[in-house]
Structure formats: C-alpha cells, structure tokens
C-alpha cells in the first residue's frame, strides 16, 4: 500500500487521532509544523494497520490496545523495504509513534507501551563532502564580512587543520602552542598544522595583539 493511496480511517481510528490532536494542540507547547508531522505519522500508521488487517481478513477498528510489538516491527520493515525510506525518516516515524503510545499509557487504560521494545534503525554512514575552492572562498568571504572574530577563528581552524566539529568543540587553549615562526601547532591526536593564519586568528581571539 502506497502512502498516497491509503484509505480513510475507521470511526474509532479517527476518534483516537482527534483525541491525540487535541492533546498536542492544547497541552503540549509545540509548533504547528511539529503537531502536523506527529499527526501525519500516526495517521499513516493507523491506515496501514487497517490495510494490513484487511489483507489478513482480520477486520477490526484501530485501538491502542490492538497494537503489539510484532505489528510495529512489521510496519518498520514495510517503511524500509516497500517505501524505501531512509533510516533517518523511519526513525522519525518511530519517534512519533513512541510519543503517541507514551501519551496513551499516561491517559488511557493501557498498561504496556508496545513501542518500548521496538528499536531505531542504525544511522547511515555518510561520506564527508569536501568544499570546492570556490565554496571555501565564498565561505571565508561571508564570515569575514559578517561574522564575529570567534566565527572567523572557528572557520579558519576548520579549513586549515581539517579538524572535525567534535574535535574543535573539545579544543582548549592549553592544547594550542603558538610560535612566532611556525604558527599554531595542534596536538598530534587531533592533527598537526602549522599555519601563520591560524596563529594570527588564535592570538586575536584570545586577546593577544602579537
């Protein structure tokens, strides 16, 4: 069943969706976009349940009590193998369903959360994308024109040393050794880079005039 071809919900399914919509809009401090996404994910799941039960000739309306972990795992597999959604998109749907059933456990007579044992998919490994020379020049020009000294220092360090974001965030003043001739030297565990530009920017950002 394609997402765009889903049937209408049962009366009880629509009532359950409306109750959750009211709770999200009246109780939770969420943006309208976030509410719409939560409700869309839940509606898609409800419609898939109706279709899945119909395929098995097991017709019954949607109720939270009718949902068990195996059904949720089948839905996760459906999103992955039939709709070809990325792990990040599937995990977002699972998060929406986990949020819904957590609310159900709090508000309705249901003892166990069926999503508690359903795991998220591992994140996809992504290949780092290198900026072209033109892109680097445009980034530096924008930072120099509108960025603060802190912003300029961060971008300069990233471009001249190859540091990753988490490495830059953990970098301390004691780890940077500034020399008049060799520029700034970073620990070997992070990479070693001798750059007069880095040295100059680092000195400025830490109140050194020379």
Secondary structure, DSSP 8 states (H G I E B T S, - for coil): --GGG-----HHHHHHHHHHHHHHHHTS---HHHHHHHHHHHHHHHHHHHHHHHHTT------GGG--HHHHHHHHHHHHHTS---HHHHHHHHHHHHHHHHHHHHHSS--S-TTTT---------------HHHHHHHHHHHHHH--HHHHHHHHHHHHH---HHHHHT--GGG-EEETTTEEE--TTT----BHHHHHHHHHHTT---
